[in-house]
Amino acid sequence: MQNYQLGRIQKQIKGIKKELQKIGEMRPGSLSRQNVSQNGKKYPYYQISYTYNMKSRTDYIKKEFVADLQQQIDNYRRFKKLVKRWVDLAMRHSKLKIDIALKKL
């Protein structure tokens, strides 16, 4: 039964690796739309906020780059989710291998 579980975990890890290869450009952060008022009119602008190497930053973004940046942010979130899943599976795999080895002793 445990050998079957090891195989299932290995198969899931292999699937995660394939998904990771499909991820394109990425960057951390969150994108938001802000408004500035001038002469009674509201003008929108966009900004990306992120932390990288323990430094927080905010950059202003032109409207024509918003869709591309949002895709990069989505890709980064997917990357982080997949890596977390991979680590969770790797830890289970390691524990199962140890359990199997101990039963053989």
N, C-alpha and C positions, 0 to 999 in steps of 0.2 A: 504494500500500500504506500509506504513512504517513498519507494523508488518511483512509483507512478506520480506522486506529488512532485518529486524532483523534476521529472520530465515535463510536467505541466508548467512548472515555474520557469524552466529553461525555455520552453516554447513561448511563454508570455514575454520573457526578456528579449527573445529574438524578435518578436513583433514590435516591441518598444524601440529596439535599435532601428528597425526598418522605418518606423514613423519618424524617428529623429532625423534620418537621412532626408526626409521630404521637407523638413522645415527650411524655409528660405531666410531672407534677411530678418534680423531681429534686434530689438533694443528694449531695455527696461523703461518703465515709466508709466505715467498716466497722462492722457490728453484731456484738456478741458477747454471749453469755450467761455471766454470772458467778454464783458461789455465795458466800454468806456463811453461816458456821456460827454458830448461837446455841443454847445449851443442848443441844448434841449433834444438832441438826437443821440441815439445809441449806436455805437459802432462796434461790431464784434471783432475779436481777435482770438487767437488760439495760443495755448502754451502747453509745453510738455514739462512735467516735473518728474525727477528721478533721483535716485541715490546710487552712486557708483563709486567704488573704492572708498566707502564711508564718507563721501562728500555729496551733499544735496545740491541739486542744480535745477534751475528753471530756465528754459529757452522759449523764445517767442517763435511761432511758426506761421508762415503764410498759408492762407487757405488752400492753395493748390497742392500743398504737401501733406495736408491732413489725412487724406485717405491712405496714402502710402505709409505714413507713420503709424496710423492705427493698425494696419496690417502687421507691421513690424512688432508692435506692442503685443498684439494677439499671438504672434508667433513665439515671442519670448515667454508669454504666459503658458503656452502649450509646451514649450521646451521645459520649463520649470516643473510643470505637472508630470510630464513623462519621466524626467530624471528622478523626481521624488518616488514615483511608482517603481522605477527600476531599482532604486536603493532599497525600498521596502521588500521587493521580491528577492533581491540579493541577500538581504539579512535573513529572510525565511529559508532560502536555499542553504545558506551556510549553517543555520541551526539544524535543519533536517539532516545535512551531511554528517554533522557531528553526532546527532542522535543515532543515525544508522551505524556509524563507526563504533560508538559505545556499545551498542547492542551486540556487535560481533565479538567484542572482547570477552 
